[in-house]
Structure formats: C-alpha cells, structure tokens
Amino acid sequence: MKIALAVAQRLAGFALVFLGVTFVIYWSVFSLPGDPIQALAGDRQLPDSVVAALTEAYMLDEPVGVQYLHFLSGLVHGDLGVDLSGRAIAPQLASRWPVTITLALTAWTIQVVLGLSIGIVSALRHGKTIDRVLLVTTIGASCIPVFVLAIMGQLLFGVRLGWFPVAGTSAGWPLSYILPSLVIAVFGLASVSRLVRSSIIENLGAEYVRTARAKGVGERRVIGLHVMRNSLIPTATYLATDLGFLLGGTVVIEGIFNLPGVGNLLFQAIRTHEAAMVAAISTALIVIFLVTTLLVDVLHTLLDPRIRRG
C-alpha cells in the first residue's frame, strides 16, 4: 500500500515536472534568434507567398503557448508532429534510437564494470598507494572537458594506433561504439568508484560485520555476502538513475564521433530552429528519465528493508 501511494505521488509530481520542463524547452527554441523558414531555405530567397503558407501551416505566427498546447494535443493522440520539411518526426526518431541506446548501454556497462572494480580495490586497499592512485586518476580524468577527451581519444586510438574508427558506425558494434562509450563512461567512473569505496569502508566497520567475524565467519564470506550486498544498494540506485542520464547526455559525443543517433538529430534541430523536433526529442528523453527515476525509487524500496519497515 505504501509503495502504491508513493508511486501515485511520484506520478503526480512527474506530470508537473514534465509540463514545466517541456514548456521551457519549447519556449527556449521558439525564442532563439533567426527565422526557421529562412534557415530551412538556406541562401535562397523564398517568395512571400511560400513564406506565408509555411508560416500558417506550421502555426509560426501563433503565440508560443498556443503552439505548445497544439503540440500537447498531438502528443496525447500519439502524434509527435512533422518537421519544417513535412516529414513525420516519429519515424525519424525511431531510426535514430538504436544508435543512442547502443551507445548509452555500452558506456553504462563499461562504467559498471570499471567503477565497481576500482571501488572495490580502493576500499579493500584503503589508505594504501593503489587507493590514492586510483582516486586521483579517476577524479583527474573526469575533470577533463568531454570534447577534449573525445578528440584526444580519436587522435591516439583512432589515428595513431588505428584500433578504432574515429567517426560513424560503419564498423558496427563494438568497434564503432567502444571509443565514444569510453569517453562517456570516464565521467561517471569517479562517482561510481567513490560511492562503492565509501559504502564498503562504512560497512566494513559496521556492527554486523564485527559480529559475523566474532562468530567465526570467514573473511571472504563476510565481504562477499554481507558487506557487498549492503554496499551495492546505493550503487545500484545511482547506476539505474545514471542510465537515464546517459541516454540524454550523448549529444556532444554523437556530434564529435558523427554517430547518427538521437543526440545528433537534436543538435541539428536546434541549429535549424526545428521547435517541434526539439520538443519531441526532449519529451522522449524526459519521459525516459522520469520513468527511470520512478523505477529507481521502487527498486530502492524493494532492496532496502529499512524503507519498507518505515
């Protein structure tokens, strides 16, 4: 009952967040300087009759609030609308999602494996040289700007060593995705590894660990069964939330590596003032993040018995 009530409260809050964020995004694109119709035409000068017809067809002469309500009306009926070229937005998104999802899941897997490994080693070697080296390395790498790290990776592993392609998806998975995924994963490694490290160190000093050791339970069983199980609860919730961030945070990487994903499409839509396209992509990403957050809350409640009892 408590879980159902919490879910209902979350859904109500998410509805308000959804409306607020999507309207701000829609208004921001609408307020960008420049003419979207002229951006579509490029250097050509369109006849006034064509400009007037396009303006009326796409409601560009209407206030942003009216356009947003029209967008929501279509959304309720499962229609994401059309871009300024007259092409339906939904099929364009559908063709781009596989690239973005593959990139995000690859980066997330790398982040999970390396983050857990680094955090466990650091915790079990707490205060020693390897602990300090791993902490400094992960934090230092995450401080490098993403575009700098991406370009460095392209030059080193793509151009000089020739291990991976520097752009596109022609090589398929995993070659085309490993390098950009590594760049994305680097920025979560410090957070994951430090979270795992602090959780393990805290649990190693807990009363139940001292009790288990006093009863003669082996060190491997104490760490592997009791400490790890309790330490990974906050890590699991963080990683689940982070997956939602990764799906929406690939815009820069997809642009640098020329990956035909949703992030690349979003960048192009912003550049050409495609308000409907930007709103549709943003809506999809917001829904993914909100659903992920809801699932994380439920997962945390199921994993941690203290919350259920509370």
Sine and cosine of phi, psi and omega as CSV:
sin_phi,cos_phi,sin_psi,cos_psi,sin_omega,cos_omega
0.00,0.00,-0.70,0.72,0.00,-1.00
-0.89,0.45,-0.63,0.77,0.00,-1.00
-0.91,0.41,-0.67,0.74,0.01,-1.00
-0.89,0.45,-0.66,0.75,0.02,-1.00
-0.91,0.42,-0.66,0.75,0.01,-1.00
-0.90,0.43,-0.63,0.78,0.02,-1.00
-0.91,0.42,-0.67,0.74,0.01,-1.00
-0.89,0.46,-0.68,0.74,0.03,-1.00
-0.90,0.44,-0.65,0.76,0.02,-1.00
-0.90,0.44,-0.69,0.73,-0.01,-1.00
-0.88,0.47,-0.64,0.76,0.04,-1.00
-0.90,0.44,-0.69,0.72,0.04,-1.00
-0.91,0.42,-0.62,0.78,-0.01,-1.00
-0.91,0.41,-0.57,0.82,0.03,-1.00
-0.88,0.47,-0.68,0.74,0.04,-1.00
-0.92,0.40,-0.67,0.74,0.03,-1.00
-0.89,0.46,-0.69,0.73,-0.01,-1.00
-0.86,0.51,-0.76,0.65,-0.02,-1.00
-0.90,0.44,-0.69,0.73,-0.03,-1.00
-0.91,0.42,-0.74,0.67,-0.06,-1.00
-0.93,0.37,-0.70,0.71,-0.03,-1.00
-0.91,0.42,-0.58,0.81,0.04,-1.00
-0.92,0.39,-0.68,0.73,0.02,-1.00
-0.87,0.49,-0.68,0.73,0.01,-1.00
-0.90,0.43,-0.70,0.72,-0.01,-1.00
-0.89,0.46,-0.71,0.70,0.00,-1.00
-0.91,0.42,-0.62,0.79,-0.01,-1.00
-0.89,0.45,-0.70,0.72,0.02,-1.00
-0.92,0.40,-0.64,0.77,0.00,-1.00
-0.89,0.45,-0.52,0.86,-0.07,-1.00
-1.00,0.03,-0.07,1.00,0.00,-1.00
-0.88,0.47,0.62,-0.78,0.02,-1.00
-0.93,0.38,0.52,-0.85,0.01,-1.00
0.92,-0.38,0.23,-0.97,-0.03,-1.00
-0.94,-0.34,0.90,-0.44,-0.03,-1.00
-0.88,0.47,-0.56,0.83,0.01,-1.00
-0.93,0.37,-0.66,0.75,0.03,-1.00
-0.93,0.37,-0.57,0.82,0.06,-1.00
-0.90,0.44,-0.57,0.82,0.05,-1.00
-0.93,0.37,-0.61,0.80,-0.03,-1.00
-0.98,0.22,-0.36,0.93,-0.02,-1.00
0.97,0.24,-0.74,-0.67,-0.03,-1.00
-0.99,0.12,-0.14,0.99,-0.01,-1.00
-0.98,0.22,0.52,-0.86,0.06,-1.00
-0.99,-0.16,0.91,-0.42,-0.03,-1.00
-0.99,0.16,0.56,-0.83,0.09,-1.00
-0.89,0.46,0.48,-0.87,-0.02,-1.00
-0.87,0.50,-0.56,0.83,0.00,-1.00
-0.91,0.42,-0.62,0.78,0.02,-1.00
-0.93,0.37,-0.69,0.73,0.02,-1.00
-0.87,0.48,-0.68,0.73,0.00,-1.00
-0.91,0.42,-0.64,0.77,0.00,-1.00
-0.91,0.41,-0.68,0.74,0.01,-1.00
-0.93,0.37,-0.62,0.78,0.02,-1.00
-0.88,0.47,-0.67,0.74,0.01,-1.00
-0.95,0.31,-0.64,0.77,-0.04,-1.00
-0.90,0.43,-0.60,0.80,-0.05,-1.00
-0.98,-0.22,0.20,0.98,0.09,-1.00
0.85,0.53,0.53,0.85,-0.03,-1.00
-0.95,0.31,-0.26,0.96,0.04,-1.00
-1.00,-0.01,-0.03,1.00,0.02,-1.00
-1.00,0.05,0.43,-0.90,0.09,-1.00
-0.87,0.49,0.41,-0.91,-0.07,-1.00
-0.88,0.47,-0.53,0.85,0.02,-1.00
-0.90,0.43,-0.65,0.76,0.03,-1.00
-0.92,0.40,-0.67,0.74,0.03,-1.00
-0.89,0.45,-0.64,0.77,-0.01,-1.00
-0.91,0.41,-0.66,0.75,0.04,-1.00
-0.90,0.43,-0.59,0.81,0.06,-1.00
-0.90,0.43,-0.64,0.77,0.05,-1.00
-0.90,0.43,-0.70,0.72,0.02,-1.00
-0.89,0.45,-0.62,0.79,0.02,-1.00
-0.88,0.48,-0.69,0.73,0.05,-1.00
-0.92,0.39,-0.58,0.82,-0.02,-1.00
-0.90,0.43,-0.63,0.77,0.02,-1.00
-0.87,0.49,-0.55,0.84,0.00,-1.00
-1.00,-0.05,0.19,0.98,0.04,-1.00
0.98,0.22,0.33,0.94,-0.02,-1.00
-0.94,-0.35,0.90,-0.44,0.03,-1.00
-1.00,0.09,-0.04,1.00,0.04,-1.00
1.00,0.00,-0.20,-0.98,0.00,-1.00
-0.79,-0.62,0.39,-0.92,0.07,-1.00
-1.00,0.09,-0.05,-1.00,-0.06,-1.00
-0.94,0.33,-0.19,0.98,0.07,-1.00
-1.00,-0.03,-0.02,1.00,0.01,-1.00
1.00,0.06,0.12,0.99,0.00,-1.00
-1.00,-0.01,0.64,-0.77,0.02,-1.00
-0.90,0.44,0.67,-0.75,-0.07,-1.00
-0.97,0.23,-0.62,0.79,-0.08,-1.00
-0.83,0.55,-0.74,0.67,0.03,-1.00
-0.89,0.45,-0.56,0.83,0.03,-1.00
-0.91,0.42,-0.66,0.75,0.06,-1.00
-0.91,0.42,-0.68,0.73,-0.03,-1.00
-0.86,0.51,-0.60,0.80,-0.02,-1.00
-0.97,0.26,-0.33,0.95,-0.05,-1.00
-0.99,-0.11,-0.40,0.92,-0.10,-0.99
-0.87,0.50,-0.65,0.76,-0.03,-1.00
-0.82,0.57,-0.62,0.78,0.00,-1.00
-0.92,0.39,-0.74,0.67,-0.02,-1.00
-0.90,0.43,-0.68,0.73,0.00,-1.00
-0.91,0.41,-0.67,0.74,0.03,-1.00
-0.88,0.47,-0.70,0.72,0.01,-1.00
-0.89,0.46,-0.73,0.69,-0.03,-1.00
-0.91,0.41,-0.68,0.74,-0.01,-1.00
-0.93,0.37,-0.60,0.80,0.06,-1.00
-0.90,0.43,-0.72,0.70,0.03,-1.00
-0.89,0.45,-0.64,0.77,-0.01,-1.00
-0.91,0.41,-0.66,0.75,0.02,-1.00
-0.89,0.45,-0.70,0.71,0.05,-1.00
-0.87,0.50,-0.68,0.73,-0.01,-1.00
-0.90,0.43,-0.65,0.76,0.02,-1.00
-0.90,0.43,-0.77,0.64,-0.07,-1.00
-0.90,0.43,-0.79,0.61,-0.05,-1.00
-0.94,0.34,-0.65,0.76,-0.02,-1.00
-0.89,0.45,-0.71,0.70,0.03,-1.00
-0.91,0.42,-0.67,0.74,-0.02,-1.00
-0.89,0.45,-0.74,0.67,-0.01,-1.00
-0.90,0.43,-0.67,0.74,-0.01,-1.00
-0.90,0.43,-0.65,0.76,0.00,-1.00
-0.92,0.39,-0.72,0.69,0.01,-1.00
-0.88,0.48,-0.69,0.72,0.00,-1.00
-0.89,0.46,-0.65,0.76,-0.02,-1.00
-0.93,0.37,-0.69,0.72,-0.03,-1.00
-0.96,0.28,-0.30,0.95,0.07,-1.00
-0.90,-0.43,0.60,0.80,-0.09,-1.00
-0.83,0.55,0.79,-0.62,0.05,-1.00
1.00,0.07,-0.13,0.99,-0.02,-1.00
-1.00,-0.05,0.07,-1.00,-0.11,-0.99
-0.87,0.49,-0.69,0.72,-0.04,-1.00
-0.90,0.44,-0.54,0.84,0.05,-1.00
-0.90,0.44,-0.74,0.68,-0.01,-1.00
-0.91,0.41,-0.66,0.75,-0.02,-1.00
-0.89,0.45,-0.70,0.71,-0.01,-1.00
-0.91,0.42,-0.65,0.76,0.01,-1.00
-0.90,0.43,-0.74,0.67,-0.02,-1.00
-0.90,0.44,-0.65,0.76,-0.04,-1.00
-0.91,0.42,-0.73,0.68,-0.03,-1.00
-0.93,0.37,-0.66,0.75,0.01,-1.00
-0.93,0.38,-0.66,0.75,0.01,-1.00
-0.89,0.45,-0.67,0.74,0.00,-1.00
-0.91,0.41,-0.59,0.81,-0.02,-1.00
-0.96,0.28,-0.24,0.97,0.02,-1.00
-1.00,0.09,-0.22,0.98,0.01,-1.00
-0.96,0.26,0.73,-0.69,0.05,-1.00
-0.83,0.56,0.60,-0.80,-0.13,-0.99
-0.88,0.48,-0.63,0.77,-0.04,-1.00
-0.94,0.34,-0.52,0.85,0.06,-1.00
-0.93,0.38,-0.72,0.69,0.00,-1.00
-0.89,0.45,-0.63,0.77,0.00,-1.00
-0.91,0.41,-0.71,0.70,-0.01,-1.00
-0.92,0.40,-0.64,0.77,0.07,-1.00
-0.87,0.49,-0.67,0.74,0.03,-1.00
-0.90,0.44,-0.65,0.76,0.04,-1.00
-0.89,0.46,-0.70,0.71,-0.03,-1.00
-0.92,0.40,-0.68,0.73,-0.09,-1.00
-0.98,0.21,-0.84,0.54,-0.13,-0.99
-1.00,0.04,-0.36,0.93,-0.01,-1.00
-0.99,-0.12,-0.78,0.63,-0.08,-1.00
-0.99,0.11,-0.80,0.60,-0.10,-1.00
-0.98,0.22,-0.77,0.64,-0.04,-1.00
-1.00,0.04,-0.44,0.90,0.03,-1.00
0.93,0.37,0.43,0.90,-0.03,-1.00
-0.97,0.23,-0.60,0.80,-0.09,-1.00
-0.74,-0.68,0.46,-0.89,0.12,-0.99
-0.93,0.38,0.52,-0.85,-0.06,-1.00
-1.00,0.01,-0.23,0.97,-0.03,-1.00
-0.36,-0.93,0.36,-0.93,0.08,-1.00
0.97,0.23,0.04,-1.00,-0.02,-1.00
-0.85,-0.53,0.34,0.94,-0.08,-1.00
-0.90,0.43,-0.48,0.88,0.00,-1.00
-0.98,0.18,-0.17,0.99,0.02,-1.00
0.97,0.26,-0.07,-1.00,0.04,-1.00
-1.00,0.03,0.67,-0.74,0.16,0.99
-0.99,-0.15,-0.17,0.99,-0.15,-0.99
-0.83,0.55,-0.69,0.72,-0.07,-1.00
-0.96,0.29,-0.26,0.96,-0.12,-0.99
-0.94,-0.34,-0.31,0.95,-0.10,-0.99
-0.90,0.44,-0.75,0.66,-0.06,-1.00
-0.90,0.44,-0.79,0.61,0.05,-1.00
-0.89,0.45,-0.53,0.85,0.03,-1.00
-0.93,0.38,-0.62,0.79,0.06,-1.00
-0.88,0.47,-0.67,0.75,0.01,-1.00
-0.88,0.48,-0.70,0.72,0.01,-1.00
-0.91,0.41,-0.68,0.74,-0.08,-1.00
-0.91,0.41,-0.49,0.87,-0.04,-1.00
-0.83,0.55,-0.60,0.80,-0.11,-0.99
-0.98,0.22,-0.18,0.98,0.10,-1.00
-0.96,-0.27,-0.18,0.98,-0.06,-1.00
-0.88,0.47,-0.70,0.71,-0.04,-1.00
-0.87,0.48,-0.70,0.72,-0.02,-1.00
-0.92,0.40,-0.72,0.70,-0.03,-1.00
-0.91,0.42,-0.75,0.66,-0.05,-1.00
-0.90,0.43,-0.65,0.76,0.01,-1.00
-0.93,0.36,-0.59,0.81,0.04,-1.00
-0.91,0.41,-0.71,0.71,0.04,-1.00
-0.89,0.46,-0.71,0.70,-0.03,-1.00
-0.87,0.50,-0.78,0.63,-0.04,-1.00
-0.91,0.41,-0.60,0.80,0.00,-1.00
-0.92,0.40,-0.68,0.74,0.00,-1.00
-0.92,0.40,-0.70,0.72,0.01,-1.00
-0.88,0.48,-0.66,0.75,0.01,-1.00
-0.90,0.44,-0.69,0.72,-0.03,-1.00
-0.95,0.30,-0.48,0.88,0.04,-1.00
-0.89,0.45,-0.45,0.89,0.03,-1.00
-0.99,-0.13,0.15,0.99,-0.04,-1.00
-0.97,0.24,0.32,-0.95,-0.05,-1.00
-0.91,0.42,-0.63,0.77,-0.05,-1.00
-0.92,0.40,-0.46,0.89,0.06,-1.00
-0.95,0.31,-0.69,0.72,0.04,-1.00
-0.90,0.45,-0.60,0.80,0.03,-1.00
-0.92,0.40,-0.69,0.73,0.00,-1.00
-0.89,0.45,-0.66,0.75,0.03,-1.00
-0.91,0.41,-0.62,0.78,0.01,-1.00
-0.90,0.43,-0.49,0.87,0.02,-1.00
-0.99,0.14,-0.02,1.00,0.05,-1.00
1.00,0.00,0.23,0.97,0.05,-1.00
-0.93,0.37,0.69,-0.72,-0.03,-1.00
-0.89,0.46,0.48,-0.88,-0.06,-1.00
-0.88,0.47,-0.64,0.77,0.01,-1.00
-0.89,0.46,-0.64,0.77,0.00,-1.00
-0.94,0.34,-0.62,0.78,0.02,-1.00
-0.88,0.48,-0.74,0.67,-0.04,-1.00
-0.96,0.28,-0.75,0.66,-0.10,-0.99
-0.93,0.36,-0.59,0.81,-0.08,-1.00
-0.99,-0.11,-0.82,0.57,-0.13,-0.99
-0.99,0.13,-0.80,0.59,-0.09,-1.00
-0.91,0.41,-0.75,0.66,-0.05,-1.00
-0.90,0.44,-0.66,0.75,-0.03,-1.00
-0.87,0.48,-0.69,0.72,0.00,-1.00
-0.98,0.22,-0.49,0.87,-0.03,-1.00
-0.97,0.26,-0.48,0.88,-0.09,-1.00
-1.00,0.09,-0.09,1.00,0.03,-1.00
-0.89,0.45,-0.80,0.60,0.03,-1.00
-0.91,0.41,-0.52,0.86,0.02,-1.00
-0.92,0.39,-0.66,0.75,0.00,-1.00
-0.89,0.45,-0.66,0.75,0.02,-1.00
-0.92,0.39,-0.62,0.78,0.03,-1.00
-0.91,0.42,-0.70,0.72,-0.03,-1.00
-0.91,0.41,-0.59,0.81,0.04,-1.00
-0.91,0.42,-0.67,0.74,0.06,-1.00
-0.91,0.41,-0.64,0.77,-0.04,-1.00
-0.89,0.45,-0.50,0.87,0.04,-1.00
-0.88,0.47,-0.62,0.78,0.08,-1.00
-0.90,0.44,-0.63,0.77,0.06,-1.00
-0.90,0.44,-0.66,0.75,-0.04,-1.00
-0.89,0.46,-0.61,0.79,0.00,-1.00
-0.90,0.44,-0.52,0.86,0.00,-1.00
-0.99,-0.16,-0.07,1.00,-0.10,-1.00
-0.95,-0.32,0.40,0.91,-0.06,-1.00
-0.98,-0.20,0.20,0.98,-0.10,-1.00
-0.88,0.48,-0.78,0.63,-0.05,-1.00
-0.91,0.42,-0.70,0.71,-0.04,-1.00
-0.91,0.42,-0.67,0.74,0.03,-1.00
-0.90,0.44,-0.54,0.84,0.05,-1.00
-0.94,0.34,-0.70,0.71,-0.03,-1.00
-0.92,0.40,-0.67,0.75,-0.05,-1.00
-1.00,-0.06,0.10,1.00,0.05,-1.00
0.80,0.60,0.76,0.65,0.03,-1.00
-1.00,-0.10,0.79,-0.61,-0.09,-1.00
-0.98,0.19,0.89,0.45,-0.01,-1.00
-0.96,-0.29,-0.15,-0.99,-0.03,-1.00
-0.92,0.40,-0.61,0.79,0.01,-1.00
-0.88,0.47,-0.66,0.75,0.04,-1.00
-0.90,0.43,-0.65,0.76,0.04,-1.00
-0.90,0.44,-0.62,0.78,0.04,-1.00
-0.90,0.44,-0.68,0.74,0.03,-1.00
-0.87,0.49,-0.71,0.71,0.02,-1.00
-0.90,0.44,-0.63,0.78,-0.02,-1.00
-0.92,0.40,-0.64,0.77,0.05,-1.00
-0.90,0.43,-0.66,0.75,-0.04,-1.00
-0.91,0.41,-0.56,0.83,-0.04,-1.00
-0.99,-0.17,0.18,0.98,0.06,-1.00
0.88,0.47,0.57,0.82,0.04,-1.00
-0.99,0.12,0.99,0.13,-0.09,-1.00
-0.86,0.51,-0.66,0.75,-0.02,-1.00
-0.90,0.44,-0.65,0.76,0.02,-1.00
-0.91,0.41,-0.72,0.70,0.01,-1.00
-0.88,0.48,-0.69,0.73,0.01,-1.00
-0.90,0.44,-0.64,0.76,-0.01,-1.00
-0.91,0.41,-0.72,0.70,0.00,-1.00
-0.91,0.41,-0.71,0.71,0.01,-1.00
-0.88,0.48,-0.64,0.77,0.03,-1.00
-0.88,0.48,-0.70,0.71,0.01,-1.00
-0.88,0.47,-0.69,0.72,-0.02,-1.00
-0.92,0.38,-0.62,0.78,0.02,-1.00
-0.91,0.41,-0.68,0.74,0.02,-1.00
-0.88,0.48,-0.69,0.73,0.03,-1.00
-0.87,0.50,-0.71,0.70,-0.02,-1.00
-0.91,0.41,-0.67,0.74,-0.01,-1.00
-0.92,0.40,-0.66,0.76,0.04,-1.00
-0.90,0.43,-0.67,0.74,0.03,-1.00
-0.88,0.48,-0.68,0.73,0.02,-1.00
-0.88,0.47,-0.67,0.75,0.03,-1.00
-0.89,0.45,-0.70,0.71,0.02,-1.00
-0.90,0.44,-0.58,0.82,0.03,-1.00
-0.90,0.43,-0.68,0.73,0.02,-1.00
-0.87,0.49,-0.68,0.73,0.03,-1.00
-0.91,0.41,-0.68,0.74,0.01,-1.00
-0.88,0.48,-0.68,0.74,0.01,-1.00
-0.89,0.46,-0.64,0.76,0.02,-1.00
-0.91,0.42,-0.63,0.77,-0.01,-1.00
-0.95,0.30,-0.57,0.82,-0.05,-1.00
-0.98,0.20,-0.55,0.84,-0.09,-1.00
-0.97,-0.24,0.96,-0.29,-0.04,-1.00
-0.91,0.41,-0.36,0.93,-0.01,-1.00
-0.91,0.42,-0.56,0.83,0.02,-1.00
-0.94,0.34,-0.66,0.75,0.01,-1.00
-0.89,0.46,-0.65,0.76,-0.02,-1.00
-0.94,0.34,-0.49,0.87,0.00,-1.00
-0.95,0.31,0.00,0.00,0.00,0.00
